[in-house]
Amino acid sequence: QLETTAKKGENCRRRHRRIIFYRGAFAREVTSHPPPPADHPRASVSHPLLSASHCRPPGIIHCSPPVIGRLQWVIHRPPPIIRCLIVYEPDKKPIWVGTRITGVTSWPGPGALPNWTFYNGSVLLALDPNRTYLFDESIKLPQDAFHITKVPADYGRHIQSQEVGENGDFYKYVFSGSGSIEAYVPDDYDVYLDGQKLEVDRIVKTVSAVINASLSKKPGDLGYFIALKADSNTPSEDAGGKKTSSSMLLAFKRTDTELKGKWVSSPWQRAVGANKGFVAVTGDGFFNHVNGKAYIVGRLPNVKSLRLKGAYGMFENPITLGDGHVRINGAVVLRVPPGDKPYQMQPFDVDISAYAGQYVLFEFGSDGSGGPSYAGWTAPEIVAEP
């Protein structure tokens, strides 16, 4: 592994540079804008490395290591901004390592991001210009999988803004923006926007919708649930008709797995990459870290009566509080407040018969801002009565 300076683990920063030495080689971390053309008058200007520690104009970095190589000038230009390590070894050409890109909202390649589902053809979409990305050229974008192909210019992503299920069982997006959003939809998927099913053009396998959502301003809201009016599944709106909270887009694979009985006996799952400790089975229920969520994909029985029964509550001495919630296809069907100290399990019994016979994405979890705070579900179940 590379070691910083002559001493292990010691960083050596020289203004805009970090110098790393290893076995006779060294590397410099460079923050720059796109390099100039080879025929640029400054493209090959060199400067002794050890005398390059004095300040240079922002965006211009230059030097060449004595004897073993040369570092080209880099000229300040508009984004994208490129950051990388340039590794020099005796008698070898310099190697660019770990090139990272920032200042972009889209990326035509080369390279892509793991589990990124915003793309049109080979162009990545919905990138955050304030974040730095390391694009992997080995990643191929699957054109036959569900993915977002168009977003509004002011599309805003939130914390936990994209969640993907195992084997692509479901996709969940929470966002803001005004304009058109479009997606490619495989034959066996359904799509919902803010709890409402969207019509998919099954011939061309696409869906489109117009969104008009703002960043959520609710204290402690991380943007992963929709603020609702009391006793309603209609997202809140301001006087001008614009949603005062974020929107939620869901897509999930239709499967005939019947969902009834204890939740712990169902094929529940976390999103890919989610912390496994945030939701875990304990007895006939679940431990649920505040801000943790789990999902079940399947079909509810086509019966006369369907109810959710069980109990939810906070554990002792939480740092933050979280409501227990259940969403079916994005619509909140159950919200259990944590109550007051001393916290106790709060029983619930809710009618969900309106969803009988439907394919669903069933979500349960604890809303809140996270922190070392713990809650739990006791014997939650879906009770079906003919």
N, C-alpha and C positions, 0 to 999 in steps of 0.2 A: 504494500500500500504506500501511497505517497505520504511523505512526512514533511511537515512545514518547517522551513529553515533547517539549520544544522541540528537543532534540538527537536526531539520528538514532541509532536502536539503543539509546538509554539507557532503562532501565526505571525507572519511578517507582512504588514500592510504598508504600502508606500503610495499614499494618496489613493489613486484609483486602481492599484494593483495588489495582488497577493502573489508572492514568489514562493515556489515549492521546489525543494531539492530532493533528489532520490537517486542514489547510486550513479553519480556522475552526470545525471540529467537534471534539468529543472523545468518548471512550468510557470506560466504567468496567467492569472485569472484576468480576463479582459472584459470590460464592459464597454460596448461600442455600438455604433450605428453601422449600417451596411458599409463594407469596404469600398474604396474607390476603384474605378477601372484600372487595369494593369498599366495603361498608358497615362494615368494621372500623374502630373509632375511631382506629387508628393508620395506616390505609391511605393517607392522603394527607398525613401529617405531613411537613414538609420541613425541611431544614437546609442552611445555606450550604455549598457544596462544599468550599471551601478551609478551613473551620473544622471539617471532619468528620474530620480525621486523628487526633483523639484516640480512645482506645479506647471501644468500645461493647460492650454485652453480647454474648457469642458467639451467633451465629445471627441477630442483629438488625443490619441494615445500613440506614442511612437518610441521605438528603441530597437536596437539589434544587439543580441548577446555577442560579445567579442568572440571571435574564432568559430563558434559553433552554430551560427545561424543569424537570421535577421527577422525582425517583426515589422510588417508593413504598417504604414500610416493607416489610421482609421479616421474618417472624416465625419463630423456631426451632420447627420441628415435626419429627415422625418422618420417615424417608425416604419418598419419594425426595428426594435433595438435588439442587438445580438450580444449575448454573454457566453463566454466559453473559456476553456483552458487551452493554451497553446503549449504543447510539450516539446522541448528541445532535447535531443540526445546527440552525442558526438557522432559526426559523420552520417547523420540521418536528416531527412527533411522534417521540418516542424509538423506536428500533428495537432489538429483541432480536436479537442475532447469535450464531450458533454455540452454541445452547443445548445443554448437556451434562448428562447424568443419571448419578448414582451412587447406591449404596446400594440397588439393586434386584436381584432374582433373576428377575423376569419383567417384561415391558413390553407393555401392551395397545395401544400406539400413542398418538399418531400416529408414523409413521416405523418404519424397520427398519434392519438392518445388512447390508452387502454380504456375500454368500456365507455368511450365517448359516443353518444348517440345523436349528435347534432352534425349532420353533414349532407351535402348535396353532391353526388358523384364522389369526387376525391377532395372536395373543399370542406374543411371543418368550419362549423358555424358556432355562434354564440360564445365565443371566447371572451374572457375578461381582460381588457387592455391593461389593467393594473396588476395582473398576475403574470408569472413567468412560467413558460412551458418548455418541457423537454420532449420533443417529438421523436417517436420511435419509427424508424423506416421499415421495421419488420412487421408492423401492424397493417393488416389489410382491412379495409372498411367493407363489411358485408352488405351488399346491395339488396339482398332478399330478407334482411331482418328489419324489424320495426325501427324507424329512425325519423327524426325531425328534419325536414328538408328546407324549411323557410321559417324565419322568425322576424318580428318587427325590428326596425333600426334601434329602437330604445328598449329592446328586450333586456330585462334585468334578472339575473340569477340570484337565488338566495342560498343561505347555508342549507345543506342537505337538499339542494335544488334538483338533483337527479338521482333517483334510486332505481336500481335494476334488480330483478329477481333472478334466482338461479335458473340457468338455461334459458334466460329471456322470458320467464313466466309472466313477468309484469314489468312495466316501465312507469315511473312516476316523476312528474316535473312540477315544481312550484316556482312561479315567476311573476314578473310585472311587465307591462308594456302595452302599447296601443298599435293595433294593426292586424295584419293577417299572419296566421301560423298554419303551416302545412306539414303533413307527415306521410311517409310511406307505410302502408298497413298490410301485413300478410293476411291471407284469407281467413285464418282461424283466430283473429284478434278482434276485440271490441274496443272502442275508444270513448272516453267520457271527459267532458270539460265542466268543471265546477258542479259535478254531480249529475249532469245531463248527458244522455247518450248522443253521440254524433253520428250522422249518416255517413257511412263510408262508401265511396264509389268502388264497388268490388270489381269492376271491369279494369280500371287503371290502378286499383289498389292504393288510392290516396284519400286523404281527408283534409279538409280545410275549415278554419273557423276564424272569426274576428274577435280579438280580445281587447279589453280596455280595463286594465288592472293597475293599481298603484302599489308601491311598497307598503307593507303593513307597518303601522305605527303603534300597534299595541305593545305596551311595556312587556319585555321578556319574550316577545314573539320572535322566534328564529325563522319565521317564514315558512314553516312546514305544515301549517294548517290554515284554513280559511276562517276569518272572523265572521261570525254569523249573527243575524238579528235574533232576539230572544224567541225561542220556540219556532224557529224557522230554519230551513236549509237554503235560504236565499242569501247570497253574499251581500254584505252591507254596501250601500252606495251613497255618494255625496249628492248634493243638490243638482249637480250637473249630470248625474247618471253614471259617473265613473266609479268603479269599485274602489272602496277605501281599503282594500286588502289585496293580497296576491291571488292569482288564479292557480288552479290545479288541473293538470292534464294527466289522465291515466290511460294506459293501454294494457290489456292483459289477454292471455291466451284462454280461449274457451276450453274448459275441460269438464267432463261429466263426473268428476269425483264428488260424491254427495257429502255435503257439509251438514252434519247434525251430531248431537251428543257433545261430549267433553272437547273443549278446544285442544287440550293436550294430546288427544288421540287423532287430531286432524293433521294433514301434511303442512303444518305451519313452517314458515321460513323467515329469515332476515334478508334484507337487501344485501347484495354482493358487497363485501368489504365492510359491512357494519360490525361494530364491536359485539362479539359473541356474548359478552357479559352483561349487555344492556337488557336483554330479554332472555330468560332461561327458565326451564321447567323446574318447579319445586312441588313435589306431591301431586295433587290434582289441579294445580294452578300454575301461576307464573310469577317469578321475580321480575320486576320491571323498573329499571333505572329511569329516573325522570329524563325525558327526551329520547327514550328508547321506543322502538316500534317493531311490530312483526306483522306478517301477512299470510293469508290463506287464499289460494286460488281454487275455485270449484264451482259447484252448482247447488243452490239451496233446494230442498225437497219441494215438490209441487203439492203442498198440503193446505188445509184450511187455516191452520194456525201455526205460526212460528214466533217463538219468543227467545230473547236473550235473558239468561238468569245467571246469578252469581253475586260476587261482591268485589269491591275495589277499595283500597285504602293506602295511606302513607305509612311508612315505618317511622320509628322514633327519631327525633332530632334531625329533620331534613334541613338542608341549607336553602333549598328552593322547593316550592310546591308544584305539583303537576296534577291536572285533571286526568282522570281515566277517560279514554274515548274509544269509540268504535265507529268506523266509517265503512259503508258499503258502497262501492263504486264511487267513492269520493264524497258522498253525502254523510254528514254526521247523524247517526241514529242513536247514539248514547254518549252522554257526557256526565261523568260522576265527579263532583267537586271533592277536594280533599277533606273539607270540614275543618273544625277547630281542634286545638289541643284539648285533651289528649287524643291523638288521632286514632280512629277506629275504622274497621272495615265497614264500608257503606254498601248495603245490599241493593241490587237492581233487578228489575223485571220489566222488560221492554218488548212491545209488540213490533215485529218486523215482517208481519204477514204480507205486506205490500211487495216484498221481494221474493215471494214463494215461486219456485220454478225458474228463477233467473240465474244466469251465469254471473258470478260476482268476483270482485277483488275485495276481500274482507280484511280490514286493517284494525289492529288494536294496539294501544300504547298509552304512554303517559306524556301529555303535553307539558311543556315547560322549558326553562332555559338551561337545564342540565345541572352540573355541579354534583358533588357527592350526596345525592338525594335518592332515596329508594322507596319504591311502592310495590304493591303486589295485587294479584288477582286470585281470589279463592273460588275454586270449583266453577269456573265460567263454562257455560254450555249453551248450545242451540237446542231448544226443545221443540220438536215437531209433533203436532197432534193432527190426526186425519180429519 
